[in-house]
């Protein structure tokens, strides 16, 4: 009987009191961080001047792919007729 009473008290404490306590603690933490500037997003560093309207600035160009051993006049593979087997 004593076990069930303790179990029920812990259950109700976790179910109803814990969310209230967490809400109070987290809201005070968020207010403190906002006051101290802890959630400030740094501005993005821009290299050079911004592009003129209508122009595109490319930040990264991948290196050119190496040539493969495929012949240059290759236009595709050979057609293989497919028949469904049931």
N, C-alpha and C positions, 0 to 999 in steps of 0.2 A: 504494500500500500504506500509506503514511504517513497519507494522508487517511482511509482506512477505520479505521485504528487510533484516530485522534483522534476520529472520528465515534462509534465504539463506546464509547470512554471517556466522552465527553460524554453519550451516550444513557444509559449505566448510572448516571452521576452524577445526571442529571435524574430518572431513573426510580426510583432507590432512595435516594439521599442527600438530595435536595431535600425530600421529604415529612418526613423525620426532622428536618431543620433547621427547616423551617417549623413543625412541631409544637412544637419546643422554644421557638422565638422567640415564637409566638403564646401558648403557655401562660404564659410569663413575663410577657408584656404583659398578659394577662387578670388574672393574680395581682396585678400592680402596680396596675392600674386598680381592682380590687376593694378593695385595701388603701387606696387613696387616695379611695375613694368615687366613682369616675368613672362608674359605671354605676347610680347611684342614680336612681330614678324619682321626680320631684317629686310630692307629693300634689296631687290635683285641687282647684282653688279652688272653694269652694261659696259661692254668694251666699245669705246668710240662713241660717236654721235648716233642718235636714233636715225633709222632710214627715213628718207623723204616719203611723203604720202604716195602710195601706188607702187612702191618698191619693196622688195623682199630681202631681208638679211638672213643669211644662212650661217649658223653658228658652227656646224660640224659637217664636214664632207668626208664620208668613209673612203678609205683607200681603194684604188682600182683593183678589181679581182684579177688574179693571175689567169693567163690563157690556159684553157684545158686542152686535152689531147684530141678533142672532137674535130673532125674535118670541117672546114668552113662551108662547104657546099652541102652539108647534111640538112635535109628538109623534113626529116621525120622517120619513123620506123616503118616496118612492114606491117600491113594489115593482116590480122589473124582473125578468121571467122570464129565466132563464139557460139557454142551450142550448149544450152542448159541441160544438165543431166539431172533427172529426177529419181 
